[in-house]
């Protein structure tokens, strides 16, 4: 797949979302206290790119 969302936990313990296209990070979001907050951000973004999959990175 050429594009995807990734949800990950940063060093500060916050969840962030980054959007990649052809393995290049196009943008990243602010930090969220919960994983569900990060997923809500993705749902909002998907209004504009509905086919992008989401990967959970541990």
C-alpha positions, -999 to +999 in steps of 0.1 A: +000+000+000+014+034-009-001+053+020-011+045+056-016+059+091+005+047+120-004+050+157+025+050+181+034+059+216+061+086+219+089+089+246+066+111+267+039+084+268+015+102+244-001+086+214+006+101+181-005+095+145+017+099+115+007+096+079+031+080+055+031+079+017+056+056+000+074+052+033+079+090+037+063+107+067+040+134+053+027+147+086+023+138+123-003+149+148+000+164+182+001+140+212-030+124+227-034+110+262-053+079+249-051+056+219-088+063+213-080+100+210-054+092+183-080+070+165-106+098+166-080+121+149-076+094+122-113+092+116-115+130+112-086+129+087-101+099+068-129+122+056-102+134+031-083+101+025-108+073+033-088+044+018-057+048+040-051+018+064-040+022+100-010+003+115-006-001+153+031+002+163+041-011+197 
